Amino acid sequence: MPNELKRHLSWLDAVSVVVGIVIGAGIFVTPQELARLLPSTNAMMLAWLVSGTLVFCGALAFAELSTMMPATGGLYIYLREAFGPAVAFSSGWVHLFALFSGATAFVASGFARYLNALIPVEAAMQVPITIMLIASIALLGAVSTRGAVLLQNITNVAKILALLALIGLSFFAPAAAVSAPVDIPVASFGAALASCFFCYEGWSYAGFVAGEMKNPRRDLPRAFAISFVVVVALYLMVNLAYVRVLTIAELQASGQVGADVAGRVLGPVGAKLLAIVILLAIVGTVNGLTLTASRMYYAQSLDGLFLPGLERIHPKFGTPLAAIAAHALVSSLLVLFSSSLGFVLTLAISAAWLYYAIAVVGLMRLRSSQPDRERPYKMWGYPLTPLLFLLGTVGFLASLTSQSPKPALCVLVIMAASFPIHAFIGRSKSA
């Protein structure tokens, strides 16, 4: 069929997509904020474990949903089955104008800044370089899915090896003094969990490429589980390396935690090596976001539940060309016209976790409304694990909204606007 994507991805490719998106530049800067909120090594490690546990509960739910509905589109497919076309349309609308594009714009904007550590980059060139990066990755994805996945694999291997090297070398540096124990307010721990969730963003995206996997029913649960274990293990080890080399006070004062640790371990060359790692992380994240976003828009448009035309497949390359172009265009417009990329990031994260929660509620609804439906994998610990995930998500969104209410309000406005637009498109098709 002309609009059918090829099934040529393995579970390892799906793991690579998730790990490439999740492990970005955040792990090199978030520990600074975490140390300010939790001035205790044990409390910091506990925050990573608790947040990772909640993400794991969400991954279990998405593994069940994705094996029930192993089709390209991921979250959109689950919401369509659980709540109908209007809610499914809203997910694509919010992803296009807030979530995927916002995350891509924010991550890509860091490329020029870190490139400046290697070669001089004028301030006026930062926006053009960012848009060139988005366009280049979109072009690669439009020409070859295998090429995009190969880039994902290369960047993943490079940055994971670099992180492992940083972890290993930290044990050869002088150990930092141990800080005295302090009392941690509950409110501070909640805010710290929010910081950790930023670094886990992207954990659900294996399901977005399910329609291109060779055996999704067998391989998707494996992809979710392995990507989760890899990410959590790396995050814990990296943070242990940080607190071994730097004191809590040094962590709190650091503007570039990863660079400071690399400089302490490797000397002046450490900062440049760390900049290369972060550049690879940015490329991998933007590439993974482009892969997953385009598959969601393609699947929705193919079903007639999104903007028409995005279902088009390139006749020669077999890639969702129109959906890739739409993602790159909106992301570039956000780079050009956004006054605050921090606002764009908070907008994206608020939208992501809102729809994660809706999807998990959808899983519980499907358990009730379709009890006899085939489920090749059933999430462990049901119903405790989805309820635990929902509780953690509500707490996270409440903490985020209390700190930055405007992005959350914008997400709700964008979401609300999607329903009359969906109705209008439906009436136009009927006419």
C-alpha positions as CSV (number, residue, x, y, z in Angstrom):
1,M,0.0,0.0,0.0
2,P,1.4,3.5,-0.9
3,N,0.7,4.9,2.6
4,E,2.0,2.0,4.6
5,L,5.3,2.3,6.5
6,K,7.8,-0.5,6.3
7,R,8.2,-2.8,9.2
8,H,12.0,-3.0,9.6
9,L,12.8,-1.8,13.2
10,S,13.9,-4.1,16.0
11,W,13.4,-3.8,19.8
12,L,16.9,-2.4,19.9
13,D,16.0,0.4,17.5
14,A,13.0,1.2,19.7
15,V,15.3,1.3,22.8
16,S,17.6,3.6,20.9
17,V,14.8,6.0,20.1
18,V,13.7,6.2,23.7
19,V,17.2,6.4,25.2
20,G,18.3,9.0,22.6
21,I,15.3,11.3,23.5
22,V,15.5,10.8,27.3
23,I,19.2,11.2,27.8
24,G,19.7,14.8,26.7
25,A,21.5,17.8,28.1
26,G,19.3,17.8,31.2
27,I,21.4,15.3,33.1
28,F,24.3,17.8,32.9
29,V,22.4,20.7,34.4
30,T,19.5,19.4,36.5
31,P,21.7,18.1,39.4
32,Q,22.5,21.8,40.2
33,E,18.8,22.6,40.9
34,L,18.3,19.2,42.7
35,A,21.2,20.0,45.1
36,R,19.6,23.4,45.9
37,L,16.3,21.7,46.7
38,L,17.8,18.7,48.4
39,P,21.2,19.5,50.0
40,S,21.8,15.8,50.8
41,T,23.3,13.1,48.7
42,N,20.9,10.4,50.1
43,A,17.9,12.7,49.4
44,M,19.1,13.4,45.9
45,M,19.5,9.6,45.1
46,L,16.1,9.0,46.7
47,A,14.5,11.6,44.4
48,W,15.9,9.9,41.3
49,L,14.7,6.5,42.5
50,V,11.2,7.7,43.4
51,S,10.7,9.6,40.2
52,G,12.1,6.6,38.3
53,T,9.7,4.3,40.0
54,L,6.7,6.4,39.0
55,V,8.0,6.5,35.4
56,F,8.4,2.8,35.5
57,C,4.7,2.5,36.5
58,G,3.8,4.6,33.5
59,A,6.0,2.5,31.2
60,L,4.2,-0.7,32.4
61,A,0.9,0.9,31.4
62,F,2.2,2.0,28.0
63,A,3.6,-1.4,27.4
64,E,0.2,-2.9,27.9
65,L,-1.5,-0.3,25.7
66,S,1.1,-0.6,22.9
67,T,0.9,-4.5,22.7
68,M,-2.9,-4.2,22.6
69,M,-2.7,-1.7,19.7
70,P,0.7,-2.2,18.0
71,A,0.3,0.5,15.4
72,T,2.2,3.6,14.4
73,G,1.0,6.7,16.4
74,G,1.5,5.6,20.0
75,L,-0.4,7.8,22.4
76,Y,-2.9,8.9,19.7
77,I,-4.0,5.3,19.1
78,Y,-4.5,4.6,22.8
79,L,-6.6,7.8,23.3
80,R,-8.7,7.1,20.2
81,E,-9.6,3.6,21.4
82,A,-10.3,4.7,25.0
83,F,-12.1,8.1,24.5
84,G,-13.0,8.5,20.9
85,P,-11.9,10.7,18.0
86,A,-12.3,14.1,19.6
87,V,-9.8,13.4,22.4
88,A,-7.5,11.7,20.0
89,F,-7.6,14.7,17.7
90,S,-6.8,17.0,20.7
91,S,-3.7,14.9,21.5
92,G,-2.2,15.5,18.0
93,W,-3.2,19.2,18.1
94,V,-1.5,19.8,21.5
95,H,1.6,17.7,20.4
96,L,2.0,19.7,17.3
97,F,1.6,23.2,18.8
98,A,3.0,22.6,22.3
99,L,4.6,19.3,23.1
100,F,6.8,17.8,20.4
101,S,7.5,21.2,18.7
102,G,8.1,23.0,21.9
103,A,10.5,20.2,23.2
104,T,12.3,20.2,19.8
105,A,12.7,24.0,19.8
106,F,14.0,24.1,23.3
107,V,16.5,21.2,22.9
108,A,17.8,22.4,19.5
109,S,18.4,25.9,20.8
110,G,21.1,24.6,23.1
111,F,23.2,23.3,20.1
112,A,24.7,26.7,19.2
113,R,25.4,27.6,22.8
114,Y,27.4,24.4,23.4
115,L,29.0,24.6,19.9
116,N,30.5,28.0,21.2
117,A,32.6,26.0,23.6
118,L,34.4,24.5,20.6
119,I,34.3,27.2,18.0
120,P,33.2,30.9,18.3
121,V,29.6,31.4,17.5
122,E,28.2,34.9,17.3
123,A,24.9,35.6,19.1
124,A,23.2,36.6,15.9
125,M,24.0,33.1,14.5
126,Q,22.4,31.1,17.2
127,V,18.9,31.1,15.8
128,P,20.0,30.3,12.2
129,I,22.2,27.4,13.5
130,T,19.2,26.1,15.5
131,I,16.9,26.1,12.5
132,M,19.6,24.5,10.3
133,L,19.9,21.7,12.8
134,I,16.1,21.1,12.8
135,A,16.0,21.2,9.0
136,S,19.0,18.9,8.6
137,I,17.6,16.3,10.9
138,A,14.2,16.6,9.2
139,L,15.8,16.1,5.8
140,L,17.6,13.0,6.9
141,G,14.4,11.6,8.3
142,A,12.6,12.4,5.1
143,V,15.2,10.6,2.9
144,S,15.8,7.5,5.1
145,T,14.2,6.1,8.2
146,R,17.1,3.7,8.5
147,G,19.5,6.6,8.2
148,A,17.7,8.5,11.0
149,V,17.8,5.4,13.2
150,L,21.5,4.9,12.4
151,L,22.2,8.4,13.5
152,Q,20.2,7.7,16.7
153,N,22.2,4.6,17.4
154,I,25.6,6.4,16.8
155,T,24.8,9.3,19.0
156,N,23.5,7.0,21.7
157,V,26.6,4.8,21.8
158,A,28.9,7.9,21.8
159,K,27.2,9.7,24.6
160,I,26.6,6.5,26.7
161,L,30.3,5.6,26.4
162,A,31.3,9.2,27.3
163,L,29.0,9.1,30.3
164,L,30.5,5.8,31.4
165,A,34.0,7.2,31.0
166,L,33.1,10.3,33.1
167,I,31.6,7.9,35.8
168,G,34.7,5.7,35.7
169,L,37.2,8.6,35.8
170,S,35.5,10.3,38.7
171,F,36.8,7.5,40.9
172,F,40.4,8.7,40.1
173,A,39.7,12.2,41.2
174,P,40.0,13.3,44.9
175,A,36.8,12.6,46.8
176,A,34.8,15.6,47.9
177,A,34.1,16.2,51.6
178,V,30.9,14.6,52.9
179,S,28.3,17.2,53.8
180,A,26.5,17.1,57.2
181,P,23.0,15.7,57.2
182,V,20.1,18.2,57.0
183,D,16.4,18.1,57.4
184,I,14.5,18.1,54.0
185,P,11.0,19.7,53.8
186,V,8.4,17.7,52.1
187,A,7.6,20.5,49.7
188,S,11.2,20.7,48.6
189,F,11.2,16.9,47.8
190,G,8.1,17.4,45.7
191,A,9.7,20.2,43.7
192,A,12.8,18.0,43.3
193,L,10.7,15.2,41.8
194,A,9.5,17.7,39.2
195,S,13.1,18.5,38.3
196,C,13.8,14.8,37.9
197,F,10.7,14.3,35.7
198,F,12.2,16.8,33.3
199,C,15.1,14.5,32.7
200,Y,12.9,11.4,32.2
201,E,10.8,13.1,29.4
202,G,10.5,10.8,26.4
203,W,10.1,7.5,28.2
204,S,6.8,6.7,26.5
205,Y,7.9,7.1,22.9
206,A,8.7,3.5,21.9
207,G,5.0,3.0,21.1
208,F,5.2,5.8,18.4
209,V,7.2,3.6,16.1
210,A,5.3,0.4,16.8
211,G,3.9,0.3,13.2
212,E,7.5,0.0,11.8
213,M,8.6,-2.7,14.2
214,K,9.0,-6.3,13.0
215,N,7.3,-7.9,15.9
216,P,5.8,-5.2,18.2
217,R,3.7,-7.5,20.4
218,R,6.8,-9.3,21.5
219,D,9.4,-6.6,21.3
220,L,7.6,-3.5,22.7
221,P,7.5,-4.6,26.4
222,R,11.2,-5.5,26.1
223,A,11.9,-2.1,24.6
224,F,10.1,-0.2,27.4
225,A,11.7,-2.3,30.1
226,I,15.3,-2.1,28.8
227,S,15.2,1.6,28.0
228,F,13.9,2.3,31.5
229,V,16.7,0.2,33.1
230,V,19.4,1.8,31.0
231,V,18.2,5.4,31.7
232,V,17.7,5.0,35.5
233,A,21.0,3.1,35.9
234,L,22.9,5.8,34.0
235,Y,21.2,8.6,35.9
236,L,22.0,7.1,39.3
237,M,25.7,6.4,38.3
238,V,26.2,9.9,36.9
239,N,24.8,11.6,40.0
240,L,26.9,9.4,42.2
241,A,29.9,10.6,40.2
242,Y,28.8,14.2,40.6
243,V,28.5,14.0,44.4
244,R,31.8,12.1,44.7
245,V,33.8,14.8,43.0
246,L,31.9,17.9,44.1
247,T,30.5,18.9,47.5
248,I,26.8,19.8,47.8
249,A,27.8,23.5,48.0
250,E,29.9,23.2,44.8
251,L,26.9,21.5,43.1
252,Q,24.6,24.3,44.2
253,A,27.0,26.9,42.9
254,S,27.8,25.2,39.6
255,G,26.5,26.6,36.4
256,Q,27.6,23.6,34.3
257,V,27.7,20.6,36.6
258,G,28.9,18.2,34.0
259,A,31.6,20.5,32.8
260,D,32.9,21.2,36.3
261,V,33.1,17.5,37.0
262,A,34.9,16.8,33.7
263,G,37.3,19.7,34.4
264,R,38.0,18.3,37.9
265,V,38.7,14.9,36.4
266,L,40.4,15.6,33.1
267,G,41.6,19.2,33.4
268,P,41.0,22.0,30.8
269,V,40.3,19.5,28.1
270,G,37.4,18.1,30.1
271,A,35.1,20.9,29.4
272,K,35.6,20.6,25.6
273,L,35.0,16.9,25.7
274,L,31.9,17.4,27.7
275,A,30.6,20.0,25.2
276,I,31.0,17.3,22.4
277,V,28.9,14.9,24.5
278,I,26.2,17.4,25.1
279,L,26.1,18.3,21.3
280,L,25.7,14.6,20.6
281,A,22.9,14.4,23.2
282,I,21.1,17.3,21.6
283,V,21.4,15.8,18.1
284,G,20.0,12.5,19.3
285,T,17.1,14.1,21.2
286,V,16.1,16.3,18.2
287,N,16.4,13.3,15.9
288,G,14.3,11.1,18.2
289,L,11.6,13.7,18.6
290,T,11.4,14.1,14.8
291,L,11.0,10.4,14.4
292,T,8.3,10.0,16.9
293,A,6.3,13.3,16.2
294,S,6.1,12.6,12.5
295,R,4.7,9.1,13.1
296,M,2.0,10.4,15.4
297,Y,0.8,13.0,12.9
298,Y,1.0,10.5,10.0
299,A,-1.1,8.0,11.9
300,Q,-3.8,10.5,12.9
301,S,-4.0,12.0,9.4
302,L,-4.2,8.5,7.8
303,D,-7.2,7.9,10.0
304,G,-8.8,11.2,9.0
305,L,-8.5,12.5,12.6
306,F,-6.0,15.3,12.0
307,L,-4.9,17.9,9.5
308,P,-5.4,16.5,6.0
309,G,-2.3,15.8,3.9
310,L,0.0,14.7,6.7
311,E,-0.6,11.0,5.9
312,R,1.4,11.3,2.6
313,I,4.3,8.9,2.2
314,H,7.2,9.7,-0.1
315,P,6.9,7.4,-3.1
316,K,10.6,6.7,-3.3
317,F,11.9,6.8,0.3
318,G,8.8,5.4,2.1
319,T,8.9,8.1,4.8
320,P,6.1,10.3,6.2
321,L,7.5,13.4,4.4
322,A,4.6,15.7,5.1
323,A,4.4,15.0,8.8
324,I,8.2,15.5,9.1
325,A,7.9,18.8,7.3
326,A,5.0,20.0,9.6
327,H,7.0,19.1,12.7
328,A,10.1,20.9,11.5
329,L,8.1,24.0,10.4
330,V,6.3,24.5,13.7
331,S,9.5,23.8,15.7
332,S,11.4,26.4,13.6
333,L,8.6,29.0,14.1
334,L,8.8,28.5,17.8
335,V,12.5,29.1,17.7
336,L,12.0,32.3,15.6
337,F,9.1,33.9,17.5
338,S,9.3,32.6,21.1
339,S,10.4,35.2,23.6
340,S,11.3,32.6,26.3
341,L,12.4,29.1,25.5
342,G,12.0,28.3,29.2
343,F,8.3,29.0,28.7
344,V,8.3,26.7,25.7
345,L,9.9,23.9,27.7
346,T,7.4,24.2,30.6
347,L,4.6,24.3,28.0
348,A,5.8,21.0,26.5
349,I,6.4,19.2,29.8
350,S,2.9,20.3,31.1
351,A,1.3,19.0,28.0
352,A,3.2,15.7,28.0
353,W,2.4,14.7,31.6
354,L,-1.3,15.8,31.2
355,Y,-1.7,13.4,28.3
356,Y,0.3,10.6,30.0
357,A,-2.2,10.8,32.8
358,I,-5.2,10.7,30.3
359,A,-3.7,7.7,28.6
360,V,-3.3,5.8,31.9
361,V,-6.9,6.6,32.8
362,G,-7.8,5.3,29.3
363,L,-6.0,2.0,30.1
364,M,-8.2,1.6,33.2
365,R,-11.3,2.4,31.2
366,L,-10.4,-0.2,28.5
367,R,-9.9,-2.8,31.3
368,S,-13.5,-2.1,32.3
369,S,-15.2,-1.6,28.9
370,Q,-13.2,-4.3,27.0
371,P,-12.3,-7.0,29.5
372,D,-12.1,-9.7,26.9
373,R,-9.8,-7.9,24.5
374,E,-6.6,-9.6,23.7
375,R,-3.7,-8.3,25.9
376,P,-0.4,-9.9,25.0
377,Y,1.1,-8.2,28.0
378,K,-0.8,-7.1,31.2
379,M,0.9,-4.5,33.4
380,W,2.2,-5.7,36.7
381,G,0.6,-4.6,39.9
382,Y,-2.7,-3.5,38.4
383,P,-4.6,-1.4,39.7
384,L,-2.0,-0.2,42.3
385,T,0.7,0.7,39.7
386,P,-1.5,2.9,37.5
387,L,-3.0,4.6,40.6
388,L,0.5,5.3,41.9
389,F,1.5,6.8,38.5
390,L,-1.6,9.0,38.4
391,L,-1.0,10.2,42.0
392,G,2.6,11.1,41.2
393,T,1.6,12.8,37.9
394,V,-1.1,15.0,39.7
395,G,1.5,16.0,42.3
396,F,4.1,16.8,39.6
397,L,1.6,18.9,37.5
398,A,0.4,20.7,40.7
399,S,4.0,21.6,41.6
400,L,4.8,22.7,38.0
401,T,1.6,24.8,37.8
402,S,2.2,26.5,41.1
403,Q,5.7,27.6,39.9
404,S,4.7,28.5,36.3
405,P,0.9,28.9,35.9
406,K,1.0,30.6,32.4
407,P,2.3,27.6,30.4
408,A,-0.3,25.3,32.1
409,L,-3.0,27.8,31.2
410,C,-1.7,27.9,27.5
411,V,-1.9,24.1,27.3
412,L,-5.5,24.1,28.5
413,V,-6.3,26.9,25.9
414,I,-4.7,24.9,23.1
415,M,-6.4,21.7,24.2
416,A,-9.8,23.5,24.4
417,A,-9.4,25.0,20.9
418,S,-8.8,21.5,19.4
419,F,-12.4,20.4,20.0
420,P,-14.2,23.0,17.9
421,I,-11.5,22.6,15.2
422,H,-12.1,18.9,15.2
423,A,-15.9,19.5,14.9
424,F,-15.3,22.0,12.0
425,I,-13.1,19.5,10.1
426,G,-15.7,16.8,10.6
427,R,-18.5,19.0,9.3
428,S,-16.4,20.0,6.3
429,K,-15.7,16.4,5.4
430,S,-19.4,15.6,5.7
431,A,-20.3,18.5,3.4
